[in-house]
Amino acid sequence: MNFYFAPMESITMYPLRNIHKDMFSGSVSKYYSPFVTAVKSKHFKNREKNDLLPVHNKPFFEEQDSSLVVQIMSGNSETFLWAAKEIAQLGYKELNLNLGCPASTVVNRHKGAGLLADPDYLDSMLSDIFEAKENTPELKDIDISLKTRLGITDESESARLMEIYAKYPITELTVHARVKDDFYKNAPRLDAFCNSIKRYRECGGKAPICYNGNIFSKKDYENTLSFMEKEGVADEVSSMMLGRGILENPALARELTGGETLSATELKDYLTSLYAGYEEYIPEDRNVIFKLLEHWAFIHTHFENCDKYLKAIRKARSKGEYLAAVRNIFASCNFI
């Protein structure tokens, strides 16, 4: 089983990707950038451009490593193809079309999971993309993968979606086992996920399958795999995408393959490296701390009875205050 680091807006930026790849080398097969938005004016935000520059992603480019995948948010083939050509020129080998983001600001613009509401339009959009890909020299050798949900409101919508996806030469299909209206709540719809994979294969779909949804521990992984085995689709799933679980436990992919569990020392080194990485491009201590607090929202689960110490981290206004608060939580709380 391969494990992927999911794209998460504003969090999985290049400092995190580079540091994680260096510290947990080999445990993650692919890293996904937060989505870049393809807009009609045909320009990327400075933050998006900086995140993709090869000079900021040296661990992936110096070794000719193609494990960094750029995810594109687009509502039509024209802007997707423009963005695809721009990104391909930077040296990336795989692009991923986001069909899963449930945020209202995205869905209302007919992007992300919003595209699932109109299967006929989505079919036409994919047709245009793959036809153009074959006739565009810059894109001919670029892999295009999809990340989707099971539908908008009802998992039965997945049957039509799988029929559409099976028509195109996508290189991988990642299925988040929820509908758009689930957002990130409720248990993953494993029954519907398995049925969708069967439908995809019945329709002639050949792409490798990646599962996404609520893998936080080895038990979650084993239970999910066991369910897939009972439904007869385990052999069809070659990868699992880890999102919130790997933010909570950066060693999760390693642990799922029987490797060592995360240690307190390792987590402390990881957080120290993250601070240094963010400090290089984010001005002012407080802004760096705000970025680290996005990680502490997940990582604090490793510490017992940590509310008082976590509050001190949140209240820190300078690098010195923050580092002292971090030392206190490691020194005073049981690490679990």
C-alpha positions as CSV (number, residue, x, y, z in Angstrom):
1,M,0.0,0.0,0.0
2,N,1.2,3.5,-0.9
3,F,0.5,6.5,1.3
4,Y,0.0,10.0,0.2
5,F,0.1,13.3,2.0
6,A,-3.2,15.1,1.2
7,P,-3.4,18.7,0.0
8,M,-4.7,21.0,2.8
9,E,-5.2,24.7,2.1
10,S,-2.6,27.0,3.7
11,I,-1.1,24.1,5.7
12,T,0.8,21.7,3.3
13,M,3.0,24.4,1.9
14,Y,6.6,23.8,0.8
15,P,8.3,24.2,4.3
16,L,6.1,21.4,5.6
17,R,6.5,19.2,2.6
18,N,10.3,19.6,2.5
19,I,10.7,19.0,6.2
20,H,8.4,16.0,6.3
21,K,10.1,14.4,3.3
22,D,13.5,14.9,5.0
23,M,12.5,13.5,8.4
24,F,10.2,10.7,7.4
25,S,11.9,9.7,4.1
26,G,10.3,6.9,2.3
27,S,7.1,6.6,4.2
28,V,5.1,8.9,1.9
29,S,5.0,8.1,-1.9
30,K,3.3,11.4,-3.0
31,Y,2.8,14.8,-1.6
32,Y,0.0,17.1,-2.9
33,S,0.3,20.8,-3.0
34,P,-2.7,22.9,-1.7
35,F,-4.8,23.6,-4.8
36,V,-3.8,26.4,-7.1
37,T,-6.8,28.3,-8.5
38,A,-7.1,28.6,-12.3
39,V,-9.0,31.9,-12.9
40,K,-10.3,33.6,-16.0
41,S,-7.7,36.3,-15.7
42,K,-5.0,33.6,-16.1
43,H,-2.7,34.4,-13.3
44,F,-1.7,32.7,-10.0
45,K,-1.6,34.4,-6.7
46,N,2.0,35.2,-5.5
47,R,1.5,32.7,-2.6
48,E,0.6,30.0,-5.1
49,K,3.5,30.8,-7.4
50,N,6.0,30.9,-4.5
51,D,4.8,27.5,-3.2
52,L,5.5,25.8,-6.6
53,L,8.8,27.3,-7.5
54,P,11.4,24.5,-8.0
55,V,13.9,26.5,-5.8
56,H,11.4,26.2,-2.9
57,N,11.0,22.4,-3.5
58,K,14.6,21.3,-3.8
59,P,14.1,17.8,-2.2
60,F,11.7,17.0,-5.1
61,F,13.6,18.6,-7.9
62,E,17.3,18.0,-7.1
63,E,16.8,14.2,-7.2
64,Q,14.4,14.4,-10.2
65,D,11.7,13.2,-7.8
66,S,8.2,13.3,-9.3
67,S,6.4,12.6,-6.1
68,L,5.1,16.2,-5.7
69,V,1.7,16.6,-7.4
70,V,0.1,19.9,-8.0
71,Q,-3.6,20.1,-7.4
72,I,-5.6,22.5,-9.6
73,M,-8.9,24.1,-8.8
74,S,-10.8,25.0,-12.0
75,G,-14.4,25.3,-13.2
76,N,-13.7,24.9,-16.9
77,S,-11.3,23.3,-19.4
78,E,-9.9,26.5,-20.6
79,T,-8.5,27.7,-17.3
80,F,-7.4,24.2,-16.3
81,L,-5.4,23.8,-19.5
82,W,-3.8,27.2,-19.1
83,A,-2.8,26.4,-15.5
84,A,-1.6,22.9,-16.6
85,K,0.8,24.4,-19.2
86,E,2.1,26.9,-16.7
87,I,2.8,24.3,-14.1
88,A,4.2,21.8,-16.6
89,Q,6.8,24.4,-17.6
90,L,8.1,24.3,-14.0
91,G,8.9,20.6,-14.4
92,Y,6.0,18.9,-12.6
93,K,4.9,15.5,-14.0
94,E,1.5,15.1,-12.5
95,L,-1.5,17.4,-12.1
96,N,-4.6,16.6,-10.0
97,L,-8.0,18.1,-10.7
98,N,-9.9,19.0,-7.5
99,L,-13.4,17.6,-7.6
100,G,-13.8,17.3,-3.8
101,C,-13.5,20.6,-1.9
102,P,-16.8,21.2,-0.1
103,A,-16.3,24.8,0.9
104,S,-19.2,27.0,-0.1
105,T,-16.9,29.7,-1.5
106,V,-15.6,27.0,-3.9
107,V,-18.8,25.1,-4.6
108,N,-20.8,28.3,-5.4
109,R,-18.3,29.1,-8.1
110,H,-18.9,25.8,-9.7
111,K,-15.5,24.4,-8.7
112,G,-14.3,21.6,-6.5
113,A,-17.2,19.4,-5.4
114,G,-19.5,21.9,-7.1
115,L,-18.7,20.3,-10.4
116,L,-20.3,17.1,-9.2
117,A,-23.7,18.7,-9.3
118,D,-23.7,18.8,-13.1
119,P,-22.4,15.5,-14.4
120,D,-23.0,16.3,-18.0
121,Y,-21.0,19.5,-17.7
122,L,-18.2,17.6,-15.9
123,D,-18.2,15.0,-18.7
124,S,-17.9,17.7,-21.3
125,M,-15.1,19.5,-19.3
126,L,-13.1,16.3,-19.0
127,S,-13.6,15.5,-22.7
128,D,-12.2,18.9,-23.6
129,I,-9.2,18.5,-21.2
130,F,-8.1,15.1,-22.5
131,E,-8.6,15.9,-26.1
132,A,-6.6,19.1,-25.8
133,K,-3.9,17.2,-23.8
134,E,-3.2,14.9,-26.7
135,N,-2.8,17.8,-29.0
136,T,-0.7,20.0,-26.7
137,P,3.0,19.2,-26.8
138,E,3.6,20.7,-23.3
139,L,1.0,18.4,-21.8
140,K,1.3,15.2,-23.8
141,D,3.6,13.5,-21.2
142,I,1.9,15.0,-18.2
143,D,-0.2,12.7,-15.9
144,I,-3.7,14.0,-15.0
145,S,-5.4,12.4,-12.0
146,L,-8.7,13.2,-10.2
147,K,-9.7,13.6,-6.6
148,T,-13.5,13.3,-6.1
149,R,-16.3,12.8,-3.6
150,L,-19.2,10.4,-4.0
151,G,-21.6,13.1,-4.9
152,I,-23.3,16.2,-3.6
153,T,-26.0,15.0,-1.3
154,D,-26.5,11.4,-2.0
155,E,-24.0,8.6,-2.4
156,S,-26.1,7.1,-5.2
157,E,-24.8,9.9,-7.4
158,S,-21.4,8.2,-7.5
159,A,-22.7,5.6,-10.1
160,R,-23.0,8.3,-12.8
161,L,-19.7,9.9,-11.8
162,M,-17.8,6.6,-12.0
163,E,-19.3,6.1,-15.4
164,I,-17.9,9.4,-16.5
165,Y,-14.4,8.9,-15.0
166,A,-14.1,5.5,-16.6
167,K,-14.2,7.1,-20.0
168,Y,-11.0,9.0,-19.7
169,P,-7.3,8.1,-19.4
170,I,-6.8,9.5,-15.9
171,T,-3.6,8.2,-14.2
172,E,-5.2,7.8,-10.7
173,L,-8.6,8.2,-9.1
174,T,-8.7,9.3,-5.5
175,V,-12.1,8.9,-3.9
176,H,-13.0,10.7,-0.7
177,A,-15.6,8.4,0.9
178,R,-18.0,11.2,1.7
179,V,-20.5,13.4,-0.2
180,K,-20.1,17.1,-0.4
181,D,-22.8,17.8,2.3
182,D,-20.8,15.6,4.8
183,F,-17.9,18.1,4.6
184,Y,-15.4,16.4,7.0
185,K,-17.9,15.1,9.5
186,N,-19.6,11.7,10.0
187,A,-18.1,8.4,9.3
188,P,-16.8,7.7,5.8
189,R,-19.3,5.9,3.6
190,L,-17.3,2.7,3.1
191,D,-20.2,0.8,1.6
192,A,-20.7,3.5,-1.0
193,F,-16.9,3.8,-1.6
194,C,-16.7,0.0,-2.4
195,N,-19.8,0.2,-4.6
196,S,-18.3,3.1,-6.5
197,I,-15.1,1.2,-7.2
198,K,-17.0,-1.8,-8.5
199,R,-19.0,0.6,-10.7
200,Y,-15.8,2.2,-12.0
201,R,-14.4,-1.1,-13.0
202,E,-17.6,-2.4,-14.5
203,C,-17.6,0.7,-16.7
204,G,-14.0,-0.1,-17.9
205,G,-12.1,2.3,-15.7
206,K,-8.5,1.2,-15.5
207,A,-6.8,3.9,-13.2
208,P,-5.3,2.9,-9.9
209,I,-7.5,3.7,-6.9
210,C,-6.6,5.8,-3.9
211,Y,-8.9,5.8,-0.8
212,N,-9.3,8.9,1.3
213,G,-11.2,9.3,4.6
214,N,-10.5,9.1,8.4
215,I,-7.3,7.2,8.6
216,F,-5.9,8.4,12.0
217,S,-4.3,5.2,13.3
218,K,-3.2,1.7,12.5
219,K,-6.5,0.4,13.8
220,D,-8.4,2.7,11.4
221,Y,-6.2,1.5,8.6
222,E,-6.7,-2.2,9.4
223,N,-10.5,-1.8,9.9
224,T,-10.8,0.0,6.6
225,L,-8.8,-2.5,4.8
226,S,-10.7,-5.4,6.4
227,F,-14.0,-3.8,5.2
228,M,-12.7,-3.5,1.7
229,E,-11.5,-7.1,1.8
230,K,-15.0,-8.3,2.8
231,E,-16.5,-6.3,-0.1
232,G,-14.0,-7.7,-2.5
233,V,-12.3,-4.4,-3.5
234,A,-9.1,-4.4,-1.4
235,D,-7.0,-5.6,-4.3
236,E,-8.3,-2.6,-6.3
237,V,-7.0,0.0,-3.8
238,S,-3.3,0.6,-4.2
239,S,-3.0,3.8,-2.1
240,M,-4.5,5.7,0.8
241,M,-4.4,9.5,1.2
242,L,-3.7,10.8,4.7
243,G,-4.9,14.2,5.7
244,R,-5.8,15.2,9.2
245,G,-4.3,12.0,10.5
246,I,-0.8,12.7,9.2
247,L,-1.0,16.3,10.6
248,E,-1.8,14.9,14.0
249,N,0.9,12.2,13.7
250,P,3.6,13.0,11.1
251,A,5.0,9.4,11.5
252,L,1.6,7.9,10.7
253,A,2.5,6.5,7.2
254,R,5.6,4.9,8.7
255,E,3.6,3.4,11.6
256,L,1.0,1.9,9.1
257,T,3.8,-0.1,7.5
258,G,5.1,-1.5,10.8
259,G,7.7,1.2,11.4
260,E,8.6,2.9,14.6
261,T,6.0,5.0,16.4
262,L,6.5,8.7,16.8
263,S,8.7,9.7,19.7
264,A,8.6,12.9,21.8
265,T,12.1,13.8,20.6
266,E,11.2,13.3,17.0
267,L,8.1,15.5,17.3
268,K,10.0,18.2,19.1
269,D,12.6,18.2,16.3
270,Y,9.8,18.3,13.7
271,L,8.2,21.4,15.3
272,T,11.6,23.1,15.6
273,S,12.3,22.5,11.9
274,L,8.8,23.8,11.0
275,Y,9.4,27.0,12.9
276,A,12.7,27.6,11.1
277,G,11.1,26.8,7.8
278,Y,8.2,29.2,8.2
279,E,10.5,31.8,9.7
280,E,12.3,32.1,6.4
281,Y,9.4,33.5,4.5
282,I,6.8,34.7,7.0
283,P,7.5,38.1,8.5
284,E,7.1,38.7,12.3
285,D,7.1,36.2,15.1
286,R,3.4,36.3,15.7
287,N,2.6,35.4,12.1
288,V,5.0,32.4,12.3
289,I,3.3,31.3,15.5
290,F,-0.1,31.6,13.9
291,K,1.1,29.2,11.2
292,L,2.4,26.8,13.9
293,L,-0.9,26.9,15.7
294,E,-2.5,25.3,12.7
295,H,-0.3,22.3,13.5
296,W,-0.9,22.4,17.2
297,A,-4.7,22.1,16.5
298,F,-3.8,18.5,15.5
299,I,-0.6,17.7,17.4
300,H,-1.9,18.6,20.9
301,T,-3.6,15.1,21.0
302,H,-0.2,13.6,21.8
303,F,-0.1,15.3,25.3
304,E,-2.2,14.4,28.3
305,N,-3.9,17.1,30.4
306,C,-2.3,19.8,28.3
307,D,-4.9,22.5,28.2
308,K,-3.0,25.0,30.5
309,Y,0.2,24.5,28.4
310,L,-1.6,24.7,25.1
311,K,-3.1,27.9,26.2
312,A,0.3,29.4,26.8
313,I,1.4,28.4,23.3
314,R,-1.7,30.1,21.9
315,K,-1.0,33.3,23.9
316,A,2.7,33.5,22.8
317,R,3.5,36.8,21.0
318,S,7.2,36.3,20.4
319,K,9.6,33.5,19.4
320,G,11.0,33.3,22.9
321,E,7.6,33.0,24.5
322,Y,6.5,30.4,22.0
323,L,9.6,28.2,22.3
324,A,9.4,28.4,26.2
325,A,5.7,27.3,26.0
326,V,6.6,24.4,23.8
327,R,9.4,23.3,26.1
328,N,6.9,23.4,29.0
329,I,4.4,21.2,27.3
330,F,7.0,18.6,26.5
331,A,8.4,18.7,30.0
332,S,5.2,18.8,31.9
333,C,2.7,16.5,30.0
334,N,2.8,12.8,29.4
335,F,3.5,12.1,25.7
336,I,1.1,9.5,24.2
